[in-house]
């Protein structure tokens, strides 16, 4: 006799289990945006931007860590829409 499987009472849990890395990245980007204020003001206007943002000028200056740190910082608040939609 085949065993019946009842539908999961919480289908969103199945979605979360399938995409943990994506959700983690989105949450990290949002947390960084909240902590450093990038969600409501242009992060590129802050002093920290030149330290963590990636790009050729920073790599030439020896800031080798910027390809990793720059991933979590968004330069303009409106860019969050496209960044998160990309995930």
PyMOL Python script that loads the backbone (N, CA, C, O; Angstrom):
from pymol import cmd

cmd.read_pdbstr("""\
ATOM      1  N   UNK A   1       0.838  -1.168   0.000  1.00  0.00           N
ATOM      2  CA  UNK A   1       0.000   0.000   0.000  1.00  0.00           C
ATOM      3  C   UNK A   1       0.890   1.241   0.000  1.00  0.00           C
ATOM      4  O   UNK A   1       1.815   1.343   0.806  1.00  0.00           O
ATOM      5  N   UNK A   2       0.622   2.150  -0.871  1.00  0.00           N
ATOM      6  CA  UNK A   2       1.414   3.377  -0.972  1.00  0.00           C
ATOM      7  C   UNK A   2       1.081   4.312   0.185  1.00  0.00           C
ATOM      8  O   UNK A   2      -0.074   4.484   0.573  1.00  0.00           O
ATOM      9  N   UNK A   3       2.120   4.894   0.705  1.00  0.00           N
ATOM     10  CA  UNK A   3       1.946   5.831   1.805  1.00  0.00           C
ATOM     11  C   UNK A   3       1.589   7.201   1.260  1.00  0.00           C
ATOM     12  O   UNK A   3       2.222   7.693   0.326  1.00  0.00           O
ATOM     13  N   UNK A   4       0.582   7.806   1.841  1.00  0.00           N
ATOM     14  CA  UNK A   4       0.168   9.132   1.389  1.00  0.00           C
ATOM     15  C   UNK A   4       1.016  10.203   2.039  1.00  0.00           C
ATOM     16  O   UNK A   4       1.338  10.124   3.225  1.00  0.00           O
ATOM     17  N   UNK A   5       1.375  11.205   1.256  1.00  0.00           N
ATOM     18  CA  UNK A   5       2.124  12.351   1.769  1.00  0.00           C
ATOM     19  C   UNK A   5       1.192  13.551   1.775  1.00  0.00           C
ATOM     20  O   UNK A   5       0.642  13.946   0.747  1.00  0.00           O
ATOM     21  N   UNK A   6       1.034  14.107   2.942  1.00  0.00           N
ATOM     22  CA  UNK A   6       0.187  15.296   3.024  1.00  0.00           C
ATOM     23  C   UNK A   6       1.013  16.512   2.641  1.00  0.00           C
ATOM     24  O   UNK A   6       2.221  16.541   2.877  1.00  0.00           O
ATOM     25  N   UNK A   7       0.381  17.506   2.058  1.00  0.00           N
ATOM     26  CA  UNK A   7       1.118  18.711   1.686  1.00  0.00           C
ATOM     27  C   UNK A   7       1.677  19.388   2.931  1.00  0.00           C
ATOM     28  O   UNK A   7       1.060  19.383   3.997  1.00  0.00           O
ATOM     29  N   UNK A   8       2.848  19.964   2.768  1.00  0.00           N
ATOM     30  CA  UNK A   8       3.498  20.655   3.877  1.00  0.00           C
ATOM     31  C   UNK A   8       2.652  21.840   4.325  1.00  0.00           C
ATOM     32  O   UNK A   8       2.180  22.620   3.498  1.00  0.00           O
ATOM     33  N   UNK A   9       2.461  21.976   5.635  1.00  0.00           N
ATOM     34  CA  UNK A   9       1.673  23.104   6.107  1.00  0.00           C
ATOM     35  C   UNK A   9       2.377  24.445   5.902  1.00  0.00           C
ATOM     36  O   UNK A   9       1.738  25.497   5.923  1.00  0.00           O
ATOM     37  N   UNK A  10       3.669  24.400   5.709  1.00  0.00           N
ATOM     38  CA  UNK A  10       4.442  25.633   5.503  1.00  0.00           C
ATOM     39  C   UNK A  10       5.289  25.495   4.234  1.00  0.00           C
ATOM     40  O   UNK A  10       6.449  25.088   4.306  1.00  0.00           O
ATOM     41  N   UNK A  11       4.724  25.828   3.088  1.00  0.00           N
ATOM     42  CA  UNK A  11       5.482  25.671   1.837  1.00  0.00           C
ATOM     43  C   UNK A  11       6.684  26.595   1.740  1.00  0.00           C
ATOM     44  O   UNK A  11       7.629  26.291   1.011  1.00  0.00           O
ATOM     45  N   UNK A  12       6.677  27.708   2.449  1.00  0.00           N
ATOM     46  CA  UNK A  12       7.813  28.629   2.392  1.00  0.00           C
ATOM     47  C   UNK A  12       9.059  28.001   3.000  1.00  0.00           C
ATOM     48  O   UNK A  12      10.169  28.398   2.646  1.00  0.00           O
ATOM     49  N   UNK A  13       8.914  27.032   3.905  1.00  0.00           N
ATOM     50  CA  UNK A  13      10.079  26.351   4.481  1.00  0.00           C
ATOM     51  C   UNK A  13      10.808  25.563   3.399  1.00  0.00           C
ATOM     52  O   UNK A  13      12.039  25.535   3.375  1.00  0.00           O
ATOM     53  N   UNK A  14      10.063  24.930   2.511  1.00  0.00           N
ATOM     54  CA  UNK A  14      10.682  24.182   1.409  1.00  0.00           C
ATOM     55  C   UNK A  14      11.473  25.123   0.504  1.00  0.00           C
ATOM     56  O   UNK A  14      12.553  24.768   0.031  1.00  0.00           O
ATOM     57  N   UNK A  15      10.946  26.303   0.267  1.00  0.00           N
ATOM     58  CA  UNK A  15      11.655  27.281  -0.561  1.00  0.00           C
ATOM     59  C   UNK A  15      12.936  27.728   0.115  1.00  0.00           C
ATOM     60  O   UNK A  15      13.981  27.820  -0.529  1.00  0.00           O
ATOM     61  N   UNK A  16      12.867  28.007   1.407  1.00  0.00           N
ATOM     62  CA  UNK A  16      14.047  28.448   2.164  1.00  0.00           C
ATOM     63  C   UNK A  16      15.120  27.365   2.161  1.00  0.00           C
ATOM     64  O   UNK A  16      16.307  27.674   2.061  1.00  0.00           O
ATOM     65  N   UNK A  17      14.725  26.123   2.266  1.00  0.00           N
ATOM     66  CA  UNK A  17      15.700  25.019   2.263  1.00  0.00           C
ATOM     67  C   UNK A  17      16.368  24.851   0.911  1.00  0.00           C
ATOM     68  O   UNK A  17      17.510  24.395   0.843  1.00  0.00           O
ATOM     69  N   UNK A  18      15.687  25.206  -0.158  1.00  0.00           N
ATOM     70  CA  UNK A  18      16.256  25.050  -1.498  1.00  0.00           C
ATOM     71  C   UNK A  18      17.223  26.164  -1.856  1.00  0.00           C
ATOM     72  O   UNK A  18      18.118  25.955  -2.674  1.00  0.00           O
ATOM     73  N   UNK A  19      17.068  27.339  -1.267  1.00  0.00           N
ATOM     74  CA  UNK A  19      17.892  28.483  -1.673  1.00  0.00           C
ATOM     75  C   UNK A  19      18.552  29.183  -0.482  1.00  0.00           C
ATOM     76  O   UNK A  19      18.437  30.403  -0.361  1.00  0.00           O
ATOM     77  N   UNK A  20      19.238  28.451   0.398  1.00  0.00           N
ATOM     78  CA  UNK A  20      19.832  29.097   1.569  1.00  0.00           C
ATOM     79  C   UNK A  20      20.963  30.074   1.222  1.00  0.00           C
ATOM     80  O   UNK A  20      21.090  31.111   1.871  1.00  0.00           O
ATOM     81  N   UNK A  21      21.770  29.769   0.231  1.00  0.00           N
ATOM     82  CA  UNK A  21      22.871  30.664  -0.120  1.00  0.00           C
ATOM     83  C   UNK A  21      22.349  31.986  -0.682  1.00  0.00           C
ATOM     84  O   UNK A  21      22.872  33.053  -0.361  1.00  0.00           O
ATOM     85  N   UNK A  22      21.334  31.909  -1.508  1.00  0.00           N
ATOM     86  CA  UNK A  22      20.747  33.116  -2.084  1.00  0.00           C
ATOM     87  C   UNK A  22      20.147  33.997  -0.993  1.00  0.00           C
ATOM     88  O   UNK A  22      20.383  35.204  -0.958  1.00  0.00           O
ATOM     89  N   UNK A  23      19.378  33.389  -0.113  1.00  0.00           N
ATOM     90  CA  UNK A  23      18.777  34.159   0.979  1.00  0.00           C
ATOM     91  C   UNK A  23      19.833  34.745   1.899  1.00  0.00           C
ATOM     92  O   UNK A  23      19.691  35.872   2.373  1.00  0.00           O
ATOM     93  N   UNK A  24      20.893  33.987   2.155  1.00  0.00           N
ATOM     94  CA  UNK A  24      21.977  34.490   2.995  1.00  0.00           C
ATOM     95  C   UNK A  24      22.620  35.721   2.371  1.00  0.00           C
ATOM     96  O   UNK A  24      22.862  36.711   3.062  1.00  0.00           O
ATOM     97  N   UNK A  25      22.896  35.668   1.077  1.00  0.00           N
ATOM     98  CA  UNK A  25      23.506  36.823   0.404  1.00  0.00           C
ATOM     99  C   UNK A  25      22.582  38.036   0.421  1.00  0.00           C
ATOM    100  O   UNK A  25      23.029  39.150   0.692  1.00  0.00           O
ATOM    101  N   UNK A  26      21.317  37.833   0.138  1.00  0.00           N
ATOM    102  CA  UNK A  26      20.363  38.949   0.154  1.00  0.00           C
ATOM    103  C   UNK A  26      20.286  39.551   1.549  1.00  0.00           C
ATOM    104  O   UNK A  26      20.297  40.772   1.703  1.00  0.00           O
ATOM    105  N   UNK A  27      20.208  38.699   2.565  1.00  0.00           N
ATOM    106  CA  UNK A  27      20.155  39.205   3.942  1.00  0.00           C
ATOM    107  C   UNK A  27      21.426  39.946   4.324  1.00  0.00           C
ATOM    108  O   UNK A  27      21.356  40.988   4.976  1.00  0.00           O
ATOM    109  N   UNK A  28      22.589  39.430   3.931  1.00  0.00           N
ATOM    110  CA  UNK A  28      23.843  40.120   4.239  1.00  0.00           C
ATOM    111  C   UNK A  28      23.904  41.495   3.571  1.00  0.00           C
ATOM    112  O   UNK A  28      24.336  42.469   4.187  1.00  0.00           O
ATOM    113  N   UNK A  29      23.475  41.568   2.327  1.00  0.00           N
ATOM    114  CA  UNK A  29      23.478  42.852   1.621  1.00  0.00           C
ATOM    115  C   UNK A  29      22.530  43.841   2.297  1.00  0.00           C
ATOM    116  O   UNK A  29      22.855  45.020   2.438  1.00  0.00           O
ATOM    117  N   UNK A  30      21.372  43.364   2.709  1.00  0.00           N
ATOM    118  CA  UNK A  30      20.417  44.242   3.396  1.00  0.00           C
ATOM    119  C   UNK A  30      20.930  44.672   4.771  1.00  0.00           C
ATOM    120  O   UNK A  30      20.767  45.829   5.158  1.00  0.00           O
ATOM    121  N   UNK A  31      21.542  43.754   5.506  1.00  0.00           N
ATOM    122  CA  UNK A  31      22.095  44.105   6.826  1.00  0.00           C
ATOM    123  C   UNK A  31      23.202  45.141   6.681  1.00  0.00           C
ATOM    124  O   UNK A  31      23.244  46.113   7.436  1.00  0.00           O
ATOM    125  N   UNK A  32      24.090  44.942   5.726  1.00  0.00           N
ATOM    126  CA  UNK A  32      25.155  45.929   5.488  1.00  0.00           C
ATOM    127  C   UNK A  32      24.545  47.268   5.089  1.00  0.00           C
ATOM    128  O   UNK A  32      25.017  48.319   5.521  1.00  0.00           O
ATOM    129  N   UNK A  33      23.506  47.236   4.273  1.00  0.00           N
ATOM    130  CA  UNK A  33      22.827  48.467   3.865  1.00  0.00           C
ATOM    131  C   UNK A  33      22.191  49.197   5.034  1.00  0.00           C
ATOM    132  O   UNK A  33      22.175  50.427   5.074  1.00  0.00           O
ATOM    133  N   UNK A  34      21.668  48.436   5.984  1.00  0.00           N
ATOM    134  CA  UNK A  34      21.070  49.052   7.171  1.00  0.00           C
ATOM    135  C   UNK A  34      22.143  49.607   8.096  1.00  0.00           C
ATOM    136  O   UNK A  34      22.038  50.744   8.554  1.00  0.00           O
ATOM    137  N   UNK A  35      23.169  48.820   8.373  1.00  0.00           N
ATOM    138  CA  UNK A  35      24.215  49.245   9.315  1.00  0.00           C
ATOM    139  C   UNK A  35      24.957  50.474   8.812  1.00  0.00           C
ATOM    140  O   UNK A  35      25.177  51.413   9.576  1.00  0.00           O
ATOM    141  N   UNK A  36      25.344  50.487   7.549  1.00  0.00           N
ATOM    142  CA  UNK A  36      26.123  51.608   7.010  1.00  0.00           C
ATOM    143  C   UNK A  36      25.271  52.652   6.297  1.00  0.00           C
ATOM    144  O   UNK A  36      25.815  53.593   5.720  1.00  0.00           O
ATOM    145  N   UNK A  37      23.965  52.508   6.323  1.00  0.00           N
ATOM    146  CA  UNK A  37      23.072  53.531   5.801  1.00  0.00           C
ATOM    147  C   UNK A  37      22.917  53.581   4.299  1.00  0.00           C
ATOM    148  O   UNK A  37      22.352  54.539   3.772  1.00  0.00           O
ATOM    149  N   UNK A  38      23.403  52.580   3.599  1.00  0.00           N
ATOM    150  CA  UNK A  38      23.315  52.577   2.146  1.00  0.00           C
ATOM    151  C   UNK A  38      21.906  52.415   1.599  1.00  0.00           C
ATOM    152  O   UNK A  38      21.659  52.692   0.425  1.00  0.00           O
ATOM    153  N   UNK A  39      20.984  51.968   2.439  1.00  0.00           N
ATOM    154  CA  UNK A  39      19.609  51.811   1.980  1.00  0.00           C
ATOM    155  C   UNK A  39      18.899  53.147   1.805  1.00  0.00           C
ATOM    156  O   UNK A  39      17.929  53.227   1.052  1.00  0.00           O
ATOM    157  N   UNK A  40      19.353  54.185   2.473  1.00  0.00           N
ATOM    158  CA  UNK A  40      18.656  55.475   2.389  1.00  0.00           C
ATOM    159  C   UNK A  40      19.540  56.641   1.976  1.00  0.00           C
ATOM    160  O   UNK A  40      19.034  57.746   1.778  1.00  0.00           O
ATOM    161  N   UNK A  41      20.831  56.433   1.841  1.00  0.00           N
ATOM    162  CA  UNK A  41      21.700  57.509   1.340  1.00  0.00           C
ATOM    163  C   UNK A  41      22.813  56.891   0.495  1.00  0.00           C
ATOM    164  O   UNK A  41      23.191  55.743   0.727  1.00  0.00           O
ATOM    165  N   UNK A  42      23.338  57.623  -0.469  1.00  0.00           N
ATOM    166  CA  UNK A  42      24.370  57.069  -1.360  1.00  0.00           C
ATOM    167  C   UNK A  42      25.628  56.664  -0.589  1.00  0.00           C
ATOM    168  O   UNK A  42      26.288  57.502   0.024  1.00  0.00           O
ATOM    169  N   UNK A  43      25.942  55.394  -0.629  1.00  0.00           N
ATOM    170  CA  UNK A  43      27.130  54.899   0.062  1.00  0.00           C
ATOM    171  C   UNK A  43      28.405  55.415  -0.590  1.00  0.00           C
ATOM    172  O   UNK A  43      29.434  55.546   0.074  1.00  0.00           O
ATOM    173  N   UNK A  44      28.345  55.707  -1.875  1.00  0.00           N
ATOM    174  CA  UNK A  44      29.538  56.177  -2.572  1.00  0.00           C
ATOM    175  C   UNK A  44      29.998  57.553  -2.089  1.00  0.00           C
ATOM    176  O   UNK A  44      31.106  57.979  -2.414  1.00  0.00           O
ATOM    177  N   UNK A  45      29.165  58.252  -1.317  1.00  0.00           N
ATOM    178  CA  UNK A  45      29.548  59.550  -0.770  1.00  0.00           C
ATOM    179  C   UNK A  45      30.226  59.450   0.594  1.00  0.00           C
ATOM    180  O   UNK A  45      30.602  60.473   1.167  1.00  0.00           O
ATOM    181  N   UNK A  46      30.389  58.234   1.124  1.00  0.00           N
ATOM    182  CA  UNK A  46      31.006  58.059   2.439  1.00  0.00           C
ATOM    183  C   UNK A  46      32.500  57.788   2.312  1.00  0.00           C
ATOM    184  O   UNK A  46      32.991  57.408   1.249  1.00  0.00           O
ATOM    185  N   UNK A  47      33.210  57.992   3.419  1.00  0.00           N
ATOM    186  CA  UNK A  47      34.659  57.731   3.431  1.00  0.00           C
ATOM    187  C   UNK A  47      34.952  56.239   3.328  1.00  0.00           C
ATOM    188  O   UNK A  47      35.976  55.847   2.768  1.00  0.00           O
ATOM    189  N   UNK A  48      34.077  55.416   3.854  1.00  0.00           N
ATOM    190  CA  UNK A  48      34.287  53.966   3.825  1.00  0.00           C
ATOM    191  C   UNK A  48      34.230  53.396   2.404  1.00  0.00           C
ATOM    192  O   UNK A  48      34.827  52.356   2.127  1.00  0.00           O
ATOM    193  N   UNK A  49      33.527  54.063   1.523  1.00  0.00           N
ATOM    194  CA  UNK A  49      33.378  53.579   0.148  1.00  0.00           C
ATOM    195  C   UNK A  49      34.734  53.347  -0.507  1.00  0.00           C
ATOM    196  O   UNK A  49      34.922  52.343  -1.195  1.00  0.00           O
ATOM    197  N   UNK A  50      35.660  54.241  -0.308  1.00  0.00           N
ATOM    198  CA  UNK A  50      36.974  54.120  -0.949  1.00  0.00           C
ATOM    199  C   UNK A  50      37.795  52.973  -0.385  1.00  0.00           C
ATOM    200  O   UNK A  50      38.764  52.539  -1.008  1.00  0.00           O
ATOM    201  N   UNK A  51      37.418  52.478   0.791  1.00  0.00           N
ATOM    202  CA  UNK A  51      38.137  51.376   1.410  1.00  0.00           C
ATOM    203  C   UNK A  51      37.576  50.020   1.015  1.00  0.00           C
ATOM    204  O   UNK A  51      38.331  49.057   0.876  1.00  0.00           O
ATOM    205  N   UNK A  52      36.260  49.928   0.832  1.00  0.00           N
ATOM    206  CA  UNK A  52      35.642  48.623   0.593  1.00  0.00           C
ATOM    207  C   UNK A  52      35.145  48.410  -0.835  1.00  0.00           C
ATOM    208  O   UNK A  52      34.928  47.267  -1.236  1.00  0.00           O
ATOM    209  N   UNK A  53      34.961  49.462  -1.603  1.00  0.00           N
ATOM    210  CA  UNK A  53      34.414  49.315  -2.954  1.00  0.00           C
ATOM    211  C   UNK A  53      35.461  48.722  -3.893  1.00  0.00           C
ATOM    212  O   UNK A  53      36.645  49.053  -3.822  1.00  0.00           O
ATOM    213  N   UNK A  54      34.996  47.842  -4.769  1.00  0.00           N
ATOM    214  CA  UNK A  54      35.931  47.226  -5.693  1.00  0.00           C
ATOM    215  C   UNK A  54      36.061  48.039  -6.968  1.00  0.00           C
ATOM    216  O   UNK A  54      35.228  48.890  -7.281  1.00  0.00           O
ATOM    217  N   UNK A  55      37.109  47.756  -7.676  1.00  0.00           N
ATOM    218  CA  UNK A  55      37.383  48.446  -8.937  1.00  0.00           C
ATOM    219  C   UNK A  55      38.874  48.486  -9.175  1.00  0.00           C
ATOM    220  O   UNK A  55      39.663  48.231  -8.265  1.00  0.00           O
ATOM    221  N   UNK A  56      39.253  48.798 -10.368  1.00  0.00           N
ATOM    222  CA  UNK A  56      40.656  48.826 -10.737  1.00  0.00           C
ATOM    223  C   UNK A  56      41.472  49.813  -9.910  1.00  0.00           C
ATOM    224  O   UNK A  56      42.584  49.471  -9.506  1.00  0.00           O
ATOM    225  N   UNK A  57      40.976  51.026  -9.636  1.00  0.00           N
ATOM    226  CA  UNK A  57      41.788  51.948  -8.826  1.00  0.00           C
ATOM    227  C   UNK A  57      42.136  51.379  -7.445  1.00  0.00           C
ATOM    228  O   UNK A  57      43.262  51.542  -6.977  1.00  0.00           O
ATOM    229  N   UNK A  58      41.193  50.726  -6.804  1.00  0.00           N
ATOM    230  CA  UNK A  58      41.486  50.152  -5.494  1.00  0.00           C
ATOM    231  C   UNK A  58      42.455  48.979  -5.591  1.00  0.00           C
ATOM    232  O   UNK A  58      43.315  48.818  -4.725  1.00  0.00           O
ATOM    233  N   UNK A  59      42.331  48.174  -6.613  1.00  0.00           N
ATOM    234  CA  UNK A  59      43.271  47.063  -6.780  1.00  0.00           C
ATOM    235  C   UNK A  59      44.677  47.571  -7.069  1.00  0.00           C
ATOM    236  O   UNK A  59      45.652  47.017  -6.559  1.00  0.00           O
ATOM    237  N   UNK A  60      44.792  48.610  -7.875  1.00  0.00           N
ATOM    238  CA  UNK A  60      46.090  49.212  -8.164  1.00  0.00           C
ATOM    239  C   UNK A  60      46.707  49.786  -6.884  1.00  0.00           C
ATOM    240  O   UNK A  60      47.925  49.757  -6.708  1.00  0.00           O
ATOM    241  N   UNK A  61      45.856  50.306  -5.994  1.00  0.00           N
ATOM    242  CA  UNK A  61      46.327  50.844  -4.716  1.00  0.00           C
ATOM    243  C   UNK A  61      46.670  49.757  -3.707  1.00  0.00           C
ATOM    244  O   UNK A  61      47.071  50.069  -2.586  1.00  0.00           O
ATOM    245  N   UNK A  62      46.522  48.492  -4.078  1.00  0.00           N
ATOM    246  CA  UNK A  62      46.874  47.382  -3.198  1.00  0.00           C
ATOM    247  C   UNK A  62      45.757  46.918  -2.287  1.00  0.00           C
ATOM    248  O   UNK A  62      46.003  46.152  -1.356  1.00  0.00           O
ATOM    249  N   UNK A  63      44.551  47.359  -2.530  1.00  0.00           N
ATOM    250  CA  UNK A  63      43.405  46.936  -1.711  1.00  0.00           C
ATOM    251  C   UNK A  63      42.831  45.649  -2.295  1.00  0.00           C
ATOM    252  O   UNK A  63      41.791  45.657  -2.954  1.00  0.00           O
ATOM    253  N   UNK A  64      43.527  44.548  -2.041  1.00  0.00           N
ATOM    254  CA  UNK A  64      43.198  43.253  -2.612  1.00  0.00           C
ATOM    255  C   UNK A  64      41.872  42.682  -2.098  1.00  0.00           C
ATOM    256  O   UNK A  64      41.280  41.827  -2.757  1.00  0.00           O
ATOM    257  N   UNK A  65      41.404  43.129  -0.954  1.00  0.00           N
ATOM    258  CA  UNK A  65      40.187  42.599  -0.331  1.00  0.00           C
ATOM    259  C   UNK A  65      38.901  43.163  -0.944  1.00  0.00           C
ATOM    260  O   UNK A  65      37.815  42.642  -0.690  1.00  0.00           O
ATOM    261  N   UNK A  66      39.015  44.205  -1.735  1.00  0.00           N
ATOM    262  CA  UNK A  66      37.818  44.889  -2.222  1.00  0.00           C
ATOM    263  C   UNK A  66      36.894  44.045  -3.111  1.00  0.00           C
ATOM    264  O   UNK A  66      35.690  44.301  -3.096  1.00  0.00           O
ATOM    265  N   UNK A  67      37.369  43.057  -3.885  1.00  0.00           N
ATOM    266  CA  UNK A  67      36.402  42.242  -4.620  1.00  0.00           C
ATOM    267  C   UNK A  67      35.456  41.463  -3.697  1.00  0.00           C
ATOM    268  O   UNK A  67      34.330  41.151  -4.084  1.00  0.00           O
ATOM    269  N   UNK A  68      35.909  41.153  -2.488  1.00  0.00           N
ATOM    270  CA  UNK A  68      35.054  40.451  -1.527  1.00  0.00           C
ATOM    271  C   UNK A  68      34.165  41.445  -0.780  1.00  0.00           C
ATOM    272  O   UNK A  68      32.950  41.259  -0.716  1.00  0.00           O
ATOM    273  N   UNK A  69      34.754  42.486  -0.222  1.00  0.00           N
ATOM    274  CA  UNK A  69      33.963  43.438   0.572  1.00  0.00           C
ATOM    275  C   UNK A  69      32.998  44.240  -0.291  1.00  0.00           C
ATOM    276  O   UNK A  69      31.890  44.549   0.146  1.00  0.00           O
ATOM    277  N   UNK A  70      33.397  44.572  -1.485  1.00  0.00           N
ATOM    278  CA  UNK A  70      32.548  45.363  -2.367  1.00  0.00           C
ATOM    279  C   UNK A  70      31.270  44.654  -2.772  1.00  0.00           C
ATOM    280  O   UNK A  70      30.304  45.293  -3.187  1.00  0.00           O
ATOM    281  N   UNK A  71      31.264  43.350  -2.654  1.00  0.00           N
ATOM    282  CA  UNK A  71      30.078  42.568  -2.991  1.00  0.00           C
ATOM    283  C   UNK A  71      28.884  42.942  -2.118  1.00  0.00           C
ATOM    284  O   UNK A  71      27.741  42.859  -2.568  1.00  0.00           O
ATOM    285  N   UNK A  72      29.132  43.349  -0.893  1.00  0.00           N
ATOM    286  CA  UNK A  72      28.065  43.587   0.073  1.00  0.00           C
ATOM    287  C   UNK A  72      27.620  45.050   0.153  1.00  0.00           C
ATOM    288  O   UNK A  72      26.659  45.366   0.854  1.00  0.00           O
ATOM    289  N   UNK A  73      28.302  45.928  -0.549  1.00  0.00           N
ATOM    290  CA  UNK A  73      27.974  47.349  -0.505  1.00  0.00           C
ATOM    291  C   UNK A  73      27.417  47.797  -1.848  1.00  0.00           C
ATOM    292  O   UNK A  73      27.955  47.454  -2.900  1.00  0.00           O
ATOM    293  N   UNK A  74      26.337  48.563  -1.804  1.00  0.00           N
ATOM    294  CA  UNK A  74      25.696  49.075  -3.012  1.00  0.00           C
ATOM    295  C   UNK A  74      25.867  50.588  -3.009  1.00  0.00           C
ATOM    296  O   UNK A  74      25.627  51.239  -1.992  1.00  0.00           O
ATOM    297  N   UNK A  75      26.279  51.150  -4.140  1.00  0.00           N
ATOM    298  CA  UNK A  75      26.638  52.570  -4.170  1.00  0.00           C
ATOM    299  C   UNK A  75      25.462  53.530  -4.053  1.00  0.00           C
ATOM    300  O   UNK A  75      25.614  54.594  -3.453  1.00  0.00           O
ATOM    301  N   UNK A  76      24.312  53.204  -4.593  1.00  0.00           N
ATOM    302  CA  UNK A  76      23.125  54.080  -4.541  1.00  0.00           C
ATOM    303  C   UNK A  76      21.941  53.268  -4.013  1.00  0.00           C
ATOM    304  O   UNK A  76      21.822  52.083  -4.324  1.00  0.00           O
ATOM    305  N   UNK A  77      21.071  53.884  -3.226  1.00  0.00           N
ATOM    306  CA  UNK A  77      19.920  53.134  -2.680  1.00  0.00           C
ATOM    307  C   UNK A  77      19.048  52.460  -3.735  1.00  0.00           C
ATOM    308  O   UNK A  77      18.580  51.344  -3.509  1.00  0.00           O
ATOM    309  N   UNK A  78      18.814  53.099  -4.879  1.00  0.00           N
ATOM    310  CA  UNK A  78      17.956  52.510  -5.904  1.00  0.00           C
ATOM    311  C   UNK A  78      18.568  51.256  -6.532  1.00  0.00           C
ATOM    312  O   UNK A  78      17.849  50.464  -7.142  1.00  0.00           O
ATOM    313  N   UNK A  79      19.877  51.065  -6.392  1.00  0.00           N
ATOM    314  CA  UNK A  79      20.546  49.900  -6.970  1.00  0.00           C
ATOM    315  C   UNK A  79      20.197  48.618  -6.196  1.00  0.00           C
ATOM    316  O   UNK A  79      20.349  47.517  -6.725  1.00  0.00           O
ATOM    317  N   UNK A  80      19.731  48.758  -4.948  1.00  0.00           N
ATOM    318  CA  UNK A  80      19.319  47.583  -4.180  1.00  0.00           C
ATOM    319  C   UNK A  80      18.226  46.800  -4.905  1.00  0.00           C
ATOM    320  O   UNK A  80      18.205  45.571  -4.843  1.00  0.00           O
ATOM    321  N   UNK A  81      17.337  47.483  -5.577  1.00  0.00           N
ATOM    322  CA  UNK A  81      16.250  46.817  -6.303  1.00  0.00           C
ATOM    323  C   UNK A  81      16.824  45.854  -7.331  1.00  0.00           C
ATOM    324  O   UNK A  81      16.392  44.704  -7.409  1.00  0.00           O
ATOM    325  N   UNK A  82      17.780  46.302  -8.110  1.00  0.00           N
ATOM    326  CA  UNK A  82      18.361  45.469  -9.157  1.00  0.00           C
ATOM    327  C   UNK A  82      19.290  44.412  -8.583  1.00  0.00           C
ATOM    328  O   UNK A  82      19.355  43.296  -9.099  1.00  0.00           O
ATOM    329  N   UNK A  83      20.007  44.752  -7.523  1.00  0.00           N
ATOM    330  CA  UNK A  83      20.921  43.798  -6.897  1.00  0.00           C
ATOM    331  C   UNK A  83      20.152  42.613  -6.325  1.00  0.00           C
ATOM    332  O   UNK A  83      20.511  41.459  -6.562  1.00  0.00           O
ATOM    333  N   UNK A  84      19.105  42.897  -5.580  1.00  0.00           N
ATOM    334  CA  UNK A  84      18.323  41.822  -4.973  1.00  0.00           C
ATOM    335  C   UNK A  84      17.530  41.056  -6.025  1.00  0.00           C
ATOM    336  O   UNK A  84      17.386  39.837  -5.928  1.00  0.00           O
ATOM    337  N   UNK A  85      17.021  41.753  -7.016  1.00  0.00           N
ATOM    338  CA  UNK A  85      16.293  41.072  -8.098  1.00  0.00           C
ATOM    339  C   UNK A  85      17.224  40.133  -8.872  1.00  0.00           C
ATOM    340  O   UNK A  85      16.784  39.114  -9.405  1.00  0.00           O
ATOM    341  N   UNK A  86      18.500  40.481  -8.929  1.00  0.00           N
ATOM    342  CA  UNK A  86      19.475  39.635  -9.617  1.00  0.00           C
ATOM    343  C   UNK A  86      19.684  38.290  -8.953  1.00  0.00           C
ATOM    344  O   UNK A  86      20.075  37.324  -9.607  1.00  0.00           O
ATOM    345  N   UNK A  87      19.427  38.225  -7.670  1.00  0.00           N
ATOM    346  CA  UNK A  87      19.569  36.956  -6.960  1.00  0.00           C
ATOM    347  C   UNK A  87      18.376  36.068  -7.231  1.00  0.00           C
ATOM    348  O   UNK A  87      18.309  34.951  -6.720  1.00  0.00           O
TER     349      UNK A  87
END
""", "prot")
cmd.dss("prot")
cmd.show_as("cartoon", "prot")
cmd.util.cbc("prot")
cmd.orient("prot")
